[in-house]
Amino acid sequence: MAKNLVIVESPTKAKTIAKMLGRNYKVMASVGHLRDLPKSSLGIDMENRFTPKYITIRGKGPIVDELKKAAKKTGNVILATDPDREGEAISWHISHLLKLDPKDEIRVEFTEITKDAVKEAIKKPRALNEDLVEAQVGRRVLDRLVGYKISPLLWQKVHRGLSAGRVQSVAVKLICDREKEIEAFEPKEYWTIEAQHKVDGIEFTSVLDRKTGDKKKLELSNQKSSDEILSKLDKKNFVIRSREEQSKNRAPYVPFTTSTLQQEASLKLRFSTRKTMQIAQQLYEGIDLGQAGTEGLISYMRTDSIRISDLIVDEARGYITDTYGKEYSNGGKNYVGKRKGSQDAHEAIRPTSVRRTPASVEDKLTKDQFRLYELIWRRLVASQMANTVYLNTQVVMDNAGYEFRANGNRMKFDGFQRVYPLDTKENELPMLNKGETIDAKKIEGLQHFTKPPARYTVASLIKEMERLGIGRPSTYSPTLSTIQTRRYVTLQQKVFQPTELGFIVNDILTEYFPTIVDPSFTADLETDLDRVAQGDVEWVEIIGTFYDGFSKQLEKAEEEVKKIQLEDEKTDEICPKCGKPIVIKRGRYGKFMACTGFPDCTYTKPIVKEIGVACPRCDSPMVERVSKRGRVFYGCSSFPACNYASWDKPTGEVCPVCKEELLVEKQSKKGSRIVCNNKSCDYNKRKE
């Protein structure tokens, strides 16, 4: 019989650790939280200092019973849940259910699941961190008060199934505010004058900058001002005034935090935040490496720290020197986070061993696991490498009293980009000497218009939330999922757009609960709860201060907010079953078409929008659909008979390379590109 009982959250984590600890340890999983506030009621004693009324989560009774039985049979219980606020709270709830003293040394933590890390942690048990637990309790109570007080109001005044929350409502407001900025934006016309040159076989462009001798740049607001200057310029008389070269260093990116990993995985791998965290969890909890056993490949993936251990720094330095040469090492560098609210409780997301290269474990990983592990590994290794060195060249030319400038950029030393390449465009200028005269193949005035601010992508929204201090590493992914599931926003062509419902809810919250949707207020609350974790203040004080103002806002809203009737949209269609008119209704998963004869007639059908493209498999029309999580995609109208689908909008053209799949339009920061929907096909071109 095992002498020790180790309890973790995840069954996968339990299996991995069990293999490492041996026979004297029995490892069991709680499968997440065992206790929580009840779903059917507020679950908070408002008359007794906001005391939470915890209950065993429905369906978790058998797990609790098994843990109790195992605890009685062993002489020592060890709580080894995740090394963060949530993990500490799970351990605290387990200690309550098993009647363990939280002041006893029953808690261990490790930030990576390797044999050495786990065995070392077992040797250093500690008491539960009650301050950390209190911070989690305070956050849970605060979120419950906001959600369970505002949500019924939205149900009553707008539509059933709606919700509000400290973080999700701010995220929706950011998206709605950005959309209002775009709608209100008035483009302004401006012009540039560009000259196309070719010298020694090298083509380059120079751009009119200013009048010769002036410090202020020229601003051309219309074609007339452009044409006036064009009439003065001489294509054959560009005189080189100066040519300057300057070396510039580009430092590598710091190791990943949860936020930056989610952003980069979205941009480079096209992973949703949910997918990124699921795969990261798998890599953290352990991968079967064959003869090497089962080990975690990365450190804990919920962190806002960029710090890494000296051991990893040394290992990375040695690997870089051995593999690429000493000139590629930065000598070993650690990083300290300066961001407000950064906890620095444990390390950045990193590989558990730098020597375990992606290639060495590729055959043990799924395709997506490999791609994410490779991204994490490369980012960490790159952070310990030398700067990339660029040679920047600027040529200044005079023509008819006007100054033109041409800029060149060439990589002299790749440095960290040997491992973590960036999409940096290089353009080399020819050798041009002062006093030399060159001509231009063409000089033209180009019309432009200022552009509205860009809609948020997954990456840019997370970045903005992090900048504002909204939420924490563990909340970004569920927040983005929730606002899509509630149909407050949709994700179309990789950008968030608010729905009519999103605008309605945001307007109500903005008018009647301004503090809830105020980013600075929400960020300050997060900071206050962090102070609780540090033992500087009690969460009851924070909740009490918050609720005094919140309850008044709630009373006012209940009195003043009028019932919003979301009227059914009329259509020209007739029900094929009973002959009554068909209308468009709103449901949990968005709009749908239904018979007005309900409940006598239950005929419904989904709303589909044809995009003018035929399915490449069955030739049926392709239609625009919305997933249950609120993301727009394109699928065959013959589903489920045909399941052809694409996240990106098909162009209708068949790929000229593989001649099998449709071409689709992909959006990125650098514009639209046309690519093949077949992932194994490399066809890729810029959209005209």
Secondary structure by P-SEA (a helix, b strand, c coil): cccbbbbbccaaaaaaaaaaccccbbbbbccccccccccccccccccccccccccccccaaaaaaaaaaaaaaccbbbbbccccaaaaaaaaaaaaaaccccccccbbbbccccaaaaaaaaacccccaaaaaaaaaaaaaaaaaaaaaaaaaaaacccccccccccaaaaaaaaaaaaaaaaabbbbbbbbbbbbbbcccccbbbbbcccccccbbbbbccaaaaaaaaaacccccccccbbbbbbbbbbbbccccaaaaaaaaaacccccaaaaaaaaaaaaaccccccccccccccccccccccccaaaaaaaaaaaaacccccccccbbbbbbcccccccccccccccccccccccccccccaaaaaaaaaaaaaaaaaabbbbbbbbbbbbbbcccbbbbbbbbbbcccccccccccbbbbbbbccccccbbbbbcbbbbbbbbbbccccccaaaaaaaaaaacccccccaaaaaaaaaaaccccccccbbbbcaaaaaaaaaaaacccccccaaaaaaaaaaaaaaaaccccaaaaaaaaaaaaaaaaaaaaacccccccccccccccccccccbbbbbbccccbbbbbccccccbbbbbbbbbccccccccccbbbbbbccccccccccccccccccccccccccccccccccbbbbbbbccccbbbbbcccccccccccc
